[in-house]
């Protein structure tokens, strides 16, 4: 039979068991467990600090995102305002140029009409004279009759007076 199962040795074994486990308990309680406790508390403190830091960073990130979105919205609003002003300026410029071109063209048309009217007036003033010359040339060629030029002029003037009435 093994010595540890021999009942005669039980009291001494129990005595030494209590002494060794007592010493082990005292050593663990005084030295090892406080260090383990310190390590665990330090670990817990670091975890809590890291979580707090992560929460702060998350809040900062959300605030930065809000600021960015606000700045983006402001930039879009400013861009729309600039675009609107540019469109208005361009529209005003186009209208102004259109007016200028229209006025210039109207002046050119008026000048053209005036020159046409003046040319027409000159031509109309020369019509009786031309008609008299044509009548004289026609009569001379067809009938071989030569009359004085004032005669043709008076006849053409009479015909024009009759037509004017």
KOLDO-757195 format. One record per atom (N, C-alpha, C, O, CB): residue number from 1; residue in one letter; atom name; x, y, z. Coordinates in steps of 0.2 Angstrom, whole numbers, plus 5000, padded with zeros to 4 digits. Atoms other than C-alpha are relative to their C-alpha. Glycine has a CB too. Example, Ala and Ser with C-alpha at 12.3 -4.5 7.8 and 13.67 -1.06 7.14 Angstrom:
% residues 2
 resi resn name    x    y    z
    1    a    N 5004 4994 5000
    1    a   CA 5062 4978 5039
    1    a    C 5004 5006 5000
    1    a    O 5009 5005 5003
    1    a   CB 4995 5000 5006
    2    s    N 4996 4994 4999
    2    s   CA 5068 4995 5036
    2    s    C 4996 5005 5003
    2    s    O 4999 5011 5004
    2    s   CB 5002 5002 4993
END
This chain:
% residues 165
 resi resn name    x    y    z
    1    x    N 5004 4994 5000
    1    x   CA 5000 5000 5000
    1    x    C 5004 5006 5000
    1    x    O 5010 5006 5003
    1    x   CB 4995 5000 5006
    2    x    N 4997 4994 5001
    2    x   CA 5005 5017 4996
    2    x    C 5001 5004 5006
    2    x    O 4996 5004 5010
    2    x   CB 4997 5004 4994
    3    x    N 5000 4996 4994
    3    x   CA 5011 5029 5010
    3    x    C 4995 5005 5001
    3    x    O 4993 5006 5006
    3    x   CB 5007 5003 5001
    4    x    N 5005 4995 5000
    4    x   CA 4999 5042 5006
    4    x    C 4993 4998 5002
    4    x    O 4989 5001 5005
    4    x   CB 4999 5004 4994
    5    x    N 5006 5003 4998
    5    x   CA 4985 5030 5009
    5    x    C 5000 4996 5007
    5    x    O 4995 4993 5009
    5    x   CB 4997 4996 4994
    6    x    N 4999 5004 4993
    6    x   CA 4992 5023 5025
    6    x    C 4997 5005 5005
    6    x    O 4999 5011 5006
    6    x   CB 5007 4999 5001
    7    x    N 5004 4996 4995
    7    x   CA 4980 5030 5039
    7    x    C 5005 5002 5006
    7    x    O 5003 5007 5009
    7    x   CB 4994 4997 5003
    8    x    N 4995 4998 4995
    8    x   CA 4995 5031 5051
    8    x    C 5003 5007 4999
    8    x    O 5005 5010 5003
    8    x   CB 5005 4995 5002
    9    x    N 4996 4994 5002
    9    x   CA 5003 5045 5041
    9    x    C 4995 5006 4999
    9    x    O 4997 5011 4997
    9    x   CB 5004 4999 4994
   10    x    N 5005 4995 5002
   10    x   CA 4986 5055 5039
   10    x    C 5001 5006 5004
   10    x    O 5001 5012 5001
   10    x   CB 4994 4998 5001
   11    x    N 4999 4994 4996
   11    x   CA 4989 5067 5054
   11    x    C 5006 5004 4998
   11    x    O 5006 5010 4997
   11    x   CB 5000 4998 5007
   12    x    N 4994 4996 5002
   12    x   CA 5007 5072 5049
   12    x    C 4999 5003 4993
   12    x    O 5001 5008 4991
   12    x   CB 5006 4995 5000
   13    x    N 5002 4997 5006
   13    x   CA 5001 5074 5031
   13    x    C 4996 5005 5000
   13    x    O 4997 5010 4996
   13    x   CB 4998 4994 4995
   14    x    N 5005 4994 5000
   14    x   CA 4987 5085 5035
   14    x    C 5003 5006 5003
   14    x    O 5002 5011 5001
   14    x   CB 4994 4997 5005
   15    x    N 4997 4995 4997
   15    x   CA 4998 5095 5046
   15    x    C 5005 5004 4995
   15    x    O 5004 5010 4994
   15    x   CB 5005 4997 5006
   16    x    N 4995 4997 5005
   16    x   CA 5011 5098 5032
   16    x    C 4996 5003 4994
   16    x    O 4997 5008 4991
   16    x   CB 5005 4995 4998
   17    x    N 5004 4997 5005
   17    x   CA 4997 5101 5020
   17    x    C 4997 5007 5002
   17    x    O 4997 5011 4998
   17    x   CB 4994 4995 4999
   18    x    N 5003 4993 4997
   18    x   CA 4989 5115 5031
   18    x    C 5006 5005 5000
   18    x    O 5005 5011 4998
   18    x   CB 4997 4999 5007
   19    x    N 4994 4995 5000
   19    x   CA 5007 5123 5033
   19    x    C 5002 5002 4993
   19    x    O 5002 5008 4992
   19    x   CB 5006 4996 5004
   20    x    N 4998 4998 5006
   20    x   CA 5011 5122 5015
   20    x    C 4995 5004 4996
   20    x    O 4996 5009 4993
   20    x   CB 5002 4994 4995
   21    x    N 5006 4996 5003
   21    x   CA 4994 5128 5009
   21    x    C 4999 5007 5003
   21    x    O 4998 5012 5000
   21    x   CB 4994 4996 5000
   22    x    N 5001 4993 4997
   22    x   CA 4994 5142 5022
   22    x    C 5006 5004 4998
   22    x    O 5004 5010 4997
   22    x   CB 5001 4998 5008
   23    x    N 4995 4996 5002
   23    x   CA 5011 5148 5017
   23    x    C 4999 5002 4992
   23    x    O 5000 5008 4990
   23    x   CB 5007 4996 5000
   24    x    N 5002 4998 5007
   24    x   CA 5006 5147 4999
   24    x    C 4995 5005 4999
   24    x    O 4995 5010 4995
   24    x   CB 4998 4993 4996
   25    x    N 5006 4995 5000
   25    x   CA 4990 5157 5003
   25    x    C 5003 5007 5002
   25    x    O 5002 5012 4999
   25    x   CB 4995 4998 5005
   26    x    N 4997 4994 4998
   26    x   CA 5001 5170 5012
   26    x    C 5004 5003 4995
   26    x    O 5003 5009 4993
   26    x   CB 5004 4999 5007
   27    x    N 4996 4998 5005
   27    x   CA 5013 5171 4998
   27    x    C 4996 5003 4994
   27    x    O 4997 5008 4991
   27    x   CB 5005 4995 4997
   28    x    N 5005 4998 5006
   28    x   CA 4999 5172 4985
   28    x    C 4997 5007 5002
   28    x    O 4996 5011 4998
   28    x   CB 4995 4995 4998
   29    x    N 5004 4994 4997
   29    x   CA 4989 5185 4996
   29    x    C 5005 5006 5000
   29    x    O 5002 5012 4999
   29    x   CB 4997 4998 5006
   30    x    N 4996 4994 4999
   30    x   CA 5004 5196 4999
   30    x    C 5004 5002 4994
   30    x    O 5005 5008 4993
   30    x   CB 5005 4998 5006
   31    x    N 4996 4998 5006
   31    x   CA 5014 5196 4983
   31    x    C 4997 4999 4993
   31    x    O 4996 5003 4989
   31    x   CB 5006 4996 5000
   32    x    N 5002 5002 5007
   32    x   CA 5006 5187 4968
   32    x    C 4993 5004 4999
   32    x    O 4992 5007 4993
   32    x   CB 5000 4993 4999
   33    x    N 5007 4998 5001
   33    x   CA 4988 5192 4970
   33    x    C 5000 5008 4999
   33    x    O 4996 5011 4995
   33    x   CB 4995 4998 5005
   34    x    N 5000 4993 5001
   34    x   CA 4991 5211 4972
   34    x    C 5003 5002 4994
   34    x    O 5000 5007 4990
   34    x   CB 5004 5003 5006
   35    x    N 4997 4999 5006
   35    x   CA 5002 5211 4957
   35    x    C 4995 4999 4994
   35    x    O 4994 5002 4990
   35    x   CB 5006 4996 4998
   36    x    N 5005 5002 5005
   36    x   CA 4988 5202 4947
   36    x    C 4995 5005 5000
   36    x    O 4992 5007 4995
   36    x   CB 4998 4993 5001
   37    x    N 5006 4995 4999
   37    x   CA 4975 5214 4954
   37    x    C 5002 5006 4997
   37    x    O 4998 5010 4993
   37    x   CB 4998 5001 5007
   38    x    N 4997 4994 5003
   38    x   CA 4986 5229 4949
   38    x    C 5000 4999 4992
   38    x    O 4998 5004 4989
   38    x   CB 5007 5002 5002
   39    x    N 5000 5001 5008
   39    x   CA 4988 5222 4931
   39    x    C 4993 5000 4998
   39    x    O 4992 5003 4993
   39    x   CB 5004 4993 4999
   40    x    N 5007 5000 5002
   40    x   CA 4969 5218 4930
   40    x    C 4997 5007 5000
   40    x    O 4994 5009 4996
   40    x   CB 4996 4995 5004
   41    x    N 5003 4993 5000
   41    x   CA 4965 5236 4936
   41    x    C 5003 5004 4995
   41    x    O 4999 5009 4992
   41    x   CB 5001 5002 5007
   42    x    N 4997 4996 5005
   42    x   CA 4977 5244 4925
   42    x    C 4997 4998 4993
   42    x    O 4996 5003 4989
   42    x   CB 5008 4999 5000
   43    x    N 5003 5002 5007
   43    x   CA 4970 5234 4910
   43    x    C 4993 5003 5000
   43    x    O 4992 5005 4994
   43    x   CB 5000 4992 5000
   44    x    N 5006 4997 5000
   44    x   CA 4953 5239 4915
   44    x    C 5000 5008 4999
   44    x    O 4996 5010 4995
   44    x   CB 4996 4998 5006
   45    x    N 4999 4993 5000
   45    x   CA 4958 5257 4917
   45    x    C 5002 5002 4992
   45    x    O 4999 5007 4990
   45    x   CB 5005 5003 5004
   46    x    N 4998 4999 5007
   46    x   CA 4966 5257 4899
   46    x    C 4994 4999 4996
   46    x    O 4993 5003 4991
   46    x   CB 5006 4996 4998
   47    x    N 5006 5001 5004
   47    x   CA 4951 5249 4892
   47    x    C 4995 5006 5000
   47    x    O 4992 5008 4995
   47    x   CB 4997 4993 5002
   48    x    N 5005 4995 4999
   48    x   CA 4940 5262 4899
   48    x    C 5002 5007 4997
   48    x    O 4998 5010 4994
   48    x   CB 4998 5001 5008
   49    x    N 4997 4994 5003
   49    x   CA 4952 5276 4894
   49    x    C 4999 5000 4992
   49    x    O 4997 5004 4989
   49    x   CB 5007 5001 5002
   50    x    N 5001 5001 5007
   50    x   CA 4952 5269 4876
   50    x    C 4993 5001 4998
   50    x    O 4992 5004 4993
   50    x   CB 5003 4993 4998
   51    x    N 5007 4999 5002
   51    x   CA 4933 5268 4876
   51    x    C 4998 5007 5000
   51    x    O 4995 5010 4996
   51    x   CB 4996 4995 5004
   52    x    N 5001 4993 4999
   52    x   CA 4932 5286 4882
   52    x    C 5003 5004 4994
   52    x    O 5000 5008 4991
   52    x   CB 5002 5003 5007
   53    x    N 4996 4997 5006
   53    x   CA 4945 5291 4869
   53    x    C 4996 4999 4993
   53    x    O 4995 5003 4989
   53    x   CB 5007 4998 5000
   54    x    N 5004 5002 5006
   54    x   CA 4935 5282 4855
   54    x    C 4994 5004 5000
   54    x    O 4992 5006 4995
   54    x   CB 4999 4992 5000
   55    x    N 5006 4996 5000
   55    x   CA 4919 5290 4861
   55    x    C 5001 5008 4998
   55    x    O 4997 5011 4994
   55    x   CB 4996 5000 5007
   56    x    N 4999 4993 5002
   56    x   CA 4927 5307 4860
   56    x    C 5002 5001 4993
   56    x    O 5000 5006 4989
   56    x   CB 5006 5003 5004
   57    x    N 4998 4999 5007
   57    x   CA 4935 5304 4843
   57    x    C 4994 4999 4996
   57    x    O 4993 5002 4990
   57    x   CB 5005 4994 4998
   58    x    N 5006 5001 5004
   58    x   CA 4918 5298 4837
   58    x    C 4996 5006 5000
   58    x    O 4993 5008 4995
   58    x   CB 4996 4994 5003
   59    x    N 5004 4993 5000
   59    x   CA 4910 5314 4843
   59    x    C 5003 5005 4996
   59    x    O 5000 5009 4992
   59    x   CB 4999 5002 5008
   60    x    N 4996 4995 5004
   60    x   CA 4924 5324 4835
   60    x    C 4999 4999 4993
   60    x    O 4998 5003 4989
   60    x   CB 5007 5000 5002
   61    x    N 5001 5002 5007
   61    x   CA 4922 5314 4819
   61    x    C 4993 5002 4998
   61    x    O 4992 5005 4992
   61    x   CB 5001 4993 4999
   62    x    N 5007 4998 5002
   62    x   CA 4903 5317 4819
   62    x    C 4999 5008 4999
   62    x    O 4996 5010 4995
   62    x   CB 4995 4998 5005
   63    x    N 5001 4992 5001
   63    x   CA 4905 5336 4822
   63    x    C 5004 5002 4994
   63    x    O 5002 5007 4991
   63    x   CB 5004 5003 5007
   64    x    N 4997 4998 5006
   64    x   CA 4918 5337 4808
   64    x    C 4996 4998 4994
   64    x    O 4996 5002 4989
   64    x   CB 5007 4996 5000
   65    x    N 5005 5002 5005
   65    x   CA 4906 5328 4797
   65    x    C 4995 5005 4999
   65    x    O 4993 5007 4993
   65    x   CB 4997 4993 5000
   66    x    N 5006 4995 5001
   66    x   CA 4892 5340 4801
   66    x    C 5003 5007 4998
   66    x    O 5000 5010 4994
   66    x   CB 4997 5001 5007
   67    x    N 4997 4994 5002
   67    x   CA 4904 5355 4799
   67    x    C 5002 4999 4992
   67    x    O 5000 5004 4988
   67    x   CB 5007 5001 5004
   68    x    N 4998 5001 5007
   68    x   CA 4910 5348 4782
   68    x    C 4993 5000 4996
   68    x    O 4993 5003 4991
   68    x   CB 5003 4993 4999
   69    x    N 5006 5000 5004
   69    x   CA 4892 5345 4776
   69    x    C 4997 5007 5000
   69    x    O 4994 5009 4995
   69    x   CB 4995 4995 5004
   70    x    N 5003 4993 5000
   70    x   CA 4887 5363 4782
   70    x    C 5004 5004 4995
   70    x    O 5002 5008 4992
   70    x   CB 5001 5002 5007
   71    x    N 4996 4996 5004
   71    x   CA 4902 5370 4773
   71    x    C 4999 4998 4993
   71    x    O 4999 5002 4988
   71    x   CB 5008 4998 5001
   72    x    N 5002 5003 5007
   72    x   CA 4897 5359 4757
   72    x    C 4994 5004 4998
   72    x    O 4993 5006 4993
   72    x   CB 5000 4993 5000
   73    x    N 5006 4997 5002
   73    x   CA 4880 5366 4758
   73    x    C 5000 5007 4999
   73    x    O 4998 5010 4995
   73    x   CB 4995 4999 5006
   74    x    N 4999 4993 5001
   74    x   CA 4886 5384 4760
   74    x    C 5003 5001 4994
   74    x    O 5002 5006 4990
   74    x   CB 5004 5002 5006
   75    x    N 4996 5000 5006
   75    x   CA 4898 5381 4746
   75    x    C 4995 5000 4994
   75    x    O 4995 5003 4989
   75    x   CB 5005 4995 4999
   76    x    N 5005 5001 5005
   76    x   CA 4883 5375 4735
   76    x    C 4996 5006 4999
   76    x    O 4994 5008 4994
   76    x   CB 4996 4993 5001
   77    x    N 5004 4994 5000
   77    x   CA 4873 5389 4740
   77    x    C 5003 5006 4997
   77    x    O 5000 5010 4993
   77    x   CB 4997 5002 5007
   78    x    N 4996 4994 5003
   78    x   CA 4886 5402 4736
   78    x    C 5001 4999 4992
   78    x    O 5001 5003 4988
   78    x   CB 5007 5000 5003
   79    x    N 4999 5001 5007
   79    x   CA 4889 5393 4719
   79    x    C 4994 5001 4996
   79    x    O 4994 5004 4991
   79    x   CB 5002 4992 4999
   80    x    N 5006 4998 5003
   80    x   CA 4871 5394 4715
   80    x    C 4999 5008 5000
   80    x    O 4996 5010 4994
   80    x   CB 4994 4997 5004
   81    x    N 5000 4992 5000
   81    x   CA 4871 5413 4720
   81    x    C 5004 5003 4994
   81    x    O 5002 5007 4991
   81    x   CB 5001 5003 5007
   82    x    N 4995 4997 5005
   82    x   CA 4886 5416 4709
   82    x    C 4997 4998 4993
   82    x    O 4998 5002 4989
   82    x   CB 5007 4997 5001
   83    x    N 5003 5002 5006
   83    x   CA 4878 5406 4695
   83    x    C 4994 5004 4998
   83    x    O 4994 5006 4992
   83    x   CB 4998 4992 5000
   84    x    N 5006 4995 5001
   84    x   CA 4862 5416 4697
   84    x    C 5002 5007 4997
   84    x    O 5000 5010 4993
   84    x   CB 4996 5000 5006
   85    x    N 4997 4994 5001
   85    x   CA 4872 5432 4697
   85    x    C 5003 5000 4993
   85    x    O 5002 5005 4989
   85    x   CB 5005 5003 5005
   86    x    N 4997 5000 5006
   86    x   CA 4882 5427 4682
   86    x    C 4994 4999 4994
   86    x    O 4995 5003 4989
   86    x   CB 5004 4994 4999
   87    x    N 5005 5000 5005
   87    x   CA 4866 5422 4672
   87    x    C 4997 5006 4999
   87    x    O 4995 5008 4994
   87    x   CB 4995 4994 5002
   88    x    N 5003 4994 5001
   88    x   CA 4858 5438 4676
   88    x    C 5004 5005 4997
   88    x    O 5002 5009 4992
   88    x   CB 4998 5003 5007
   89    x    N 4995 4995 5003
   89    x   CA 4874 5448 4671
   89    x    C 5000 4998 4992
   89    x    O 5000 5003 4988
   89    x   CB 5007 4999 5003
   90    x    N 4999 5002 5007
   90    x   CA 4875 5438 4655
   90    x    C 4993 5002 4996
   90    x    O 4993 5004 4990
   90    x   CB 5001 4992 4999
   91    x    N 5006 4999 5003
   91    x   CA 4856 5440 4651
   91    x    C 5000 5008 4999
   91    x    O 4998 5010 4994
   91    x   CB 4994 4998 5005
   92    x    N 5000 4993 5000
   92    x   CA 4858 5459 4655
   92    x    C 5005 5002 4994
   92    x    O 5003 5007 4990
   92    x   CB 5002 5003 5006
   93    x    N 4996 4998 5006
   93    x   CA 4873 5460 4643
   93    x    C 4998 4998 4993
   93    x    O 4998 5002 4989
   93    x   CB 5007 4996 5002
   94    x    N 5003 5002 5006
   94    x   CA 4864 5450 4630
   94    x    C 4995 5005 4998
   94    x    O 4995 5007 4992
   94    x   CB 4998 4993 5000
   95    x    N 5006 4995 5001
   95    x   CA 4849 5462 4631
   95    x    C 5003 5006 4998
   95    x    O 5001 5010 4993
   95    x   CB 4996 5000 5006
   96    x    N 4997 4993 5001
   96    x   CA 4861 5477 4631
   96    x    C 5003 5000 4993
   96    x    O 5002 5004 4989
   96    x   CB 5005 5002 5005
   97    x    N 4997 5000 5007
   97    x   CA 4870 5471 4615
   97    x    C 4995 4999 4995
   97    x    O 4995 5002 4990
   97    x   CB 5005 4993 5000
   98    x    N 5005 5000 5005
   98    x   CA 4854 5466 4607
   98    x    C 4997 5007 4999
   98    x    O 4996 5008 4993
   98    x   CB 4994 4995 5003
   99    x    N 5003 4994 5001
   99    x   CA 4847 5483 4610
   99    x    C 5005 5005 4996
   99    x    O 5003 5008 4991
   99    x   CB 4999 5004 5007
  100    x    N 4996 4996 5004
  100    x   CA 4863 5491 4603
  100    x    C 5000 4998 4993
  100    x    O 5000 5002 4988
  100    x   CB 5008 4999 5003
  101    x    N 5000 5002 5007
  101    x   CA 4863 5480 4588
  101    x    C 4994 5002 4996
  101    x    O 4994 5004 4991
  101    x   CB 5001 4992 5000
  102    x    N 5006 4998 5003
  102    x   CA 4845 5483 4585
  102    x    C 5000 5008 4998
  102    x    O 4997 5009 4993
  102    x   CB 4994 4998 5005
  103    x    N 5000 4993 5002
  103    x   CA 4847 5502 4586
  103    x    C 5005 5001 4995
  103    x    O 5003 5005 4990
  103    x   CB 5003 5004 5007
  104    x    N 4995 4999 5005
  104    x   CA 4863 5501 4575
  104    x    C 4997 4998 4993
  104    x    O 4997 5002 4988
  104    x   CB 5006 4997 5001
  105    x    N 5003 5002 5006
  105    x   CA 4853 5491 4562
  105    x    C 4995 5004 4998
  105    x    O 4994 5006 4992
  105    x   CB 4998 4993 5001
  106    x    N 5006 4996 5002
  106    x   CA 4838 5502 4563
  106    x    C 5003 5007 4997
  106    x    O 5000 5009 4992
  106    x   CB 4996 5002 5007
  107    x    N 4997 4994 5003
  107    x   CA 4850 5517 4560
  107    x    C 5002 4999 4993
  107    x    O 5001 5003 4989
  107    x   CB 5005 5003 5005
  108    x    N 4997 5002 5006
  108    x   CA 4858 5508 4546
  108    x    C 4994 4999 4995
  108    x    O 4994 5002 4989
  108    x   CB 5004 4994 5000
  109    x    N 5005 5001 5004
  109    x   CA 4841 5503 4539
  109    x    C 4997 5007 4998
  109    x    O 4995 5008 4992
  109    x   CB 4994 4996 5003
  110    x    N 5003 4994 5001
  110    x   CA 4834 5521 4541
  110    x    C 5005 5004 4995
  110    x    O 5002 5007 4990
  110    x   CB 5000 5004 5006
  111    x    N 4995 4996 5005
  111    x   CA 4850 5528 4532
  111    x    C 4999 4997 4993
  111    x    O 4999 5001 4988
  111    x   CB 5007 4999 5003
  112    x    N 5001 5003 5007
  112    x   CA 4848 5515 4518
  112    x    C 4993 5002 4997
  112    x    O 4993 5004 4991
  112    x   CB 5000 4993 5001
  113    x    N 5007 4998 5003
  113    x   CA 4829 5520 4516
  113    x    C 5001 5007 4998
  113    x    O 4998 5009 4993
  113    x   CB 4995 4999 5006
  114    x    N 4999 4993 5002
  114    x   CA 4834 5538 4516
  114    x    C 5004 5001 4994
  114    x    O 5003 5005 4989
  114    x   CB 5004 5004 5006
  115    x    N 4997 5000 5006
  115    x   CA 4847 5535 4503
  115    x    C 4996 4998 4994
  115    x    O 4997 5000 4988
  115    x   CB 5007 4996 5000
  116    x    N 5004 5002 5005
  116    x   CA 4835 5525 4493
  116    x    C 4995 5005 4998
  116    x    O 4993 5006 4992
  116    x   CB 4996 4993 5002
  117    x    N 5005 4994 5001
  117    x   CA 4822 5539 4495
  117    x    C 5003 5005 4996
  117    x    O 5000 5008 4991
  117    x   CB 4997 5002 5006
  118    x    N 4996 4995 5004
  118    x   CA 4835 5551 4489
  118    x    C 5001 4998 4993
  118    x    O 5000 5002 4988
  118    x   CB 5006 5002 5004
  119    x    N 4999 5002 5007
  119    x   CA 4840 5541 4474
  119    x    C 4993 4999 4996
  119    x    O 4993 5001 4990
  119    x   CB 5003 4993 5001
  120    x    N 5006 5000 5004
  120    x   CA 4822 5538 4470
  120    x    C 4997 5007 4998
  120    x    O 4995 5008 4993
  120    x   CB 4994 4996 5005
  121    x    N 5002 4993 5002
  121    x   CA 4818 5556 4471
  121    x    C 5004 5003 4994
  121    x    O 5002 5006 4990
  121    x   CB 5001 5005 5006
  122    x    N 4996 4997 5005
  122    x   CA 4833 5560 4460
  122    x    C 4998 4996 4993
  122    x    O 4997 5000 4988
  122    x   CB 5008 4998 5001
  123    x    N 5002 5004 5006
  123    x   CA 4827 5546 4448
  123    x    C 4993 5003 4997
  123    x    O 4992 5004 4991
  123    x   CB 4999 4993 5001
  124    x    N 5007 4997 5001
  124    x   CA 4809 5553 4449
  124    x    C 5001 5007 4996
  124    x    O 4997 5008 4992
  124    x   CB 4996 5000 5006
  125    x    N 4999 4994 5003
  125    x   CA 4815 5570 4445
  125    x    C 5003 5000 4993
  125    x    O 5001 5004 4988
  125    x   CB 5005 5004 5004
  126    x    N 4997 5000 5006
  126    x   CA 4824 5564 4430
  126    x    C 4996 4996 4995
  126    x    O 4997 4995 4989
  126    x   CB 5007 4996 5000
  127    x    N 5004 5004 5005
  127    x   CA 4810 5553 4423
  127    x    C 4997 5004 4995
  127    x    O 4997 5002 4989
  127    x   CB 4994 4997 5005
  128    x    N 5003 4996 5005
  128    x   CA 4801 5567 4414
  128    x    C 5005 5001 4994
  128    x    O 5004 5001 4988
  128    x   CB 4997 5006 5002
  129    x    N 4994 4999 5004
  129    x   CA 4818 5571 4406
  129    x    C 5001 4994 4996
  129    x    O 5002 4994 4989
  129    x   CB 5006 5003 5003
  130    x    N 4998 5006 5003
  130    x   CA 4822 5553 4402
  130    x    C 4994 4998 4995
  130    x    O 4995 4996 4989
  130    x   CB 5001 4994 5005
  131    x    N 5006 5002 5004
  131    x   CA 4804 5550 4395
  131    x    C 5000 5005 4994
  131    x    O 4998 5002 4989
  131    x   CB 4993 5001 5004
  132    x    N 5000 4996 5006
  132    x   CA 4806 5565 4384
  132    x    C 5005 4998 4995
  132    x    O 5004 4998 4989
  132    x   CB 5001 5008 5002
  133    x    N 4995 5002 5005
  133    x   CA 4822 5559 4377
  133    x    C 4998 4993 4997
  133    x    O 5000 4993 4991
  133    x   CB 5007 4999 5004
  134    x    N 5002 5006 5003
  134    x   CA 4815 5542 4374
  134    x    C 4994 5001 4995
  134    x    O 4995 4998 4990
  134    x   CB 4997 4995 5006
  135    x    N 5005 4998 5004
  135    x   CA 4800 5549 4366
  135    x    C 5003 5003 4993
  135    x    O 5001 5002 4988
  135    x   CB 4994 5005 5003
  136    x    N 4996 4997 5006
  136    x   CA 4811 5560 4355
  136    x    C 5003 4995 4996
  136    x    O 5003 4995 4989
  136    x   CB 5005 5005 5002
  137    x    N 4996 5005 5004
  137    x   CA 4822 5545 4350
  137    x    C 4995 4995 4997
  137    x    O 4996 4993 4991
  137    x   CB 5004 4996 5005
  138    x    N 5005 5005 5003
  138    x   CA 4807 5534 4347
  138    x    C 4997 5003 4994
  138    x    O 4996 5000 4988
  138    x   CB 4994 4998 5005
  139    x    N 5003 4996 5005
  139    x   CA 4798 5547 4336
  139    x    C 5005 5001 4994
  139    x    O 5004 5000 4988
  139    x   CB 4997 5007 5002
  140    x    N 4995 4999 5005
  140    x   CA 4814 5550 4327
  140    x    C 5002 4994 4996
  140    x    O 5003 4994 4990
  140    x   CB 5007 5003 5003
  141    x    N 4998 5006 5003
  141    x   CA 4818 5532 4323
  141    x    C 4994 4997 4996
  141    x    O 4994 4995 4990
  141    x   CB 5002 4995 5005
  142    x    N 5006 5003 5003
  142    x   CA 4800 5527 4319
  142    x    C 4997 5004 4994
  142    x    O 4996 5001 4989
  142    x   CB 4995 4998 5005
  143    x    N 5004 4996 5005
  143    x   CA 4793 5541 4310
  143    x    C 5005 5005 4996
  143    x    O 5004 5007 4991
  143    x   CB 4995 5005 5003
  144    x    N 4994 4996 5003
  144    x   CA 4810 5550 4305
  144    x    C 4998 5007 5000
  144    x    O 4998 5011 4995
  144    x   CB 5001 4997 4993
  145    x    N 5002 4993 4999
  145    x   CA 4803 5566 4312
  145    x    C 5004 5003 5005
  145    x    O 5004 5000 5011
  145    x   CB 4992 5001 5001
  146    x    N 4996 4997 4995
  146    x   CA 4813 5578 4321
  146    x    C 4997 5006 5003
  146    x    O 4995 5011 4999
  146    x   CB 5008 5002 4998
  147    x    N 5003 4994 4997
  147    x   CA 4805 5590 4333
  147    x    C 5004 5003 5006
  147    x    O 5010 5000 5007
  147    x   CB 4993 4998 5003
  148    x    N 4996 4997 4995
  148    x   CA 4812 5602 4346
  148    x    C 4999 4996 5007
  148    x    O 4994 4994 5009
  148    x   CB 4999 5007 5001
  149    x    N 5000 5004 4994
  149    x   CA 4816 5594 4363
  149    x    C 4995 5003 5005
  149    x    O 4992 4999 5009
  149    x   CB 5007 5000 5004
  150    x    N 5005 4998 4996
  150    x   CA 4805 5606 4373
  150    x    C 4993 4998 4999
  150    x    O 4989 4998 5003
  150    x   CB 5001 5008 5000
  151    x    N 5007 5003 5002
  151    x   CA 4790 5600 4364
  151    x    C 4999 4993 5003
  151    x    O 4994 4992 5006
  151    x   CB 5000 4999 4992
  152    x    N 5001 5007 4997
  152    x   CA 4793 5582 4370
  152    x    C 4999 5001 5008
  152    x    O 4996 4998 5011
  152    x   CB 5006 4996 4999
  153    x    N 5000 4999 4993
  153    x   CA 4796 5589 4388
  153    x    C 4993 5003 5002
  153    x    O 4990 5000 5007
  153    x   CB 5005 5005 5002
  154    x    N 5007 4998 4998
  154    x   CA 4779 5598 4388
  154    x    C 4995 4995 4999
  154    x    O 4991 4995 5003
  154    x   CB 4998 5006 4996
  155    x    N 5005 5006 5001
  155    x   CA 4770 5583 4381
  155    x    C 5000 4995 5006
  155    x    O 4995 4993 5008
  155    x   CB 5001 4997 4993
  156    x    N 4999 5004 4995
  156    x   CA 4777 5572 4394
  156    x    C 4998 5003 5007
  156    x    O 4995 4999 5011
  156    x   CB 5008 4998 5001
  157    x    N 5003 4997 4994
  157    x   CA 4773 5584 4408
  157    x    C 4993 5000 5000
  157    x    O 4990 4999 5005
  157    x   CB 5003 5008 5001
  158    x    N 5008 5000 5000
  158    x   CA 4755 5585 4402
  158    x    C 4998 4993 5002
  158    x    O 4993 4992 5005
  158    x   CB 4998 5002 4993
  159    x    N 5002 5007 4999
  159    x   CA 4754 5566 4402
  159    x    C 5001 4999 5008
  159    x    O 4996 4995 5011
  159    x   CB 5004 4995 4996
  160    x    N 4999 5002 4993
  160    x   CA 4761 5565 4420
  160    x    C 4995 5004 5004
  160    x    O 4993 5001 5009
  160    x   CB 5007 5002 5002
  161    x    N 5005 4996 4996
  161    x   CA 4749 5579 4426
  161    x    C 4993 4996 4999
  161    x    O 4989 4996 5004
  161    x   CB 4999 5007 4997
  162    x    N 5006 5003 5000
  162    x   CA 4734 5569 4419
  162    x    C 5000 4993 5004
  162    x    O 4995 4992 5007
  162    x   CB 4999 4998 4992
  163    x    N 5000 5006 4996
  163    x   CA 4740 5553 4427
  163    x    C 5000 5001 5008
  163    x    O 4998 4997 5012
  163    x   CB 5006 4996 4998
  164    x    N 4999 4999 4993
  164    x   CA 4743 5561 4444
  164    x    C 4993 5002 5002
  164    x    O 4991 5001 5008
  164    x   CB 5004 5006 5001
  165    x    N 5007 4998 4998
  165    x   CA 4724 5567 4444
  165    x    C 4996 4994 5001
  165    x    O 4990 4994 5003
  165    x   CB 4997 5005 4995
END
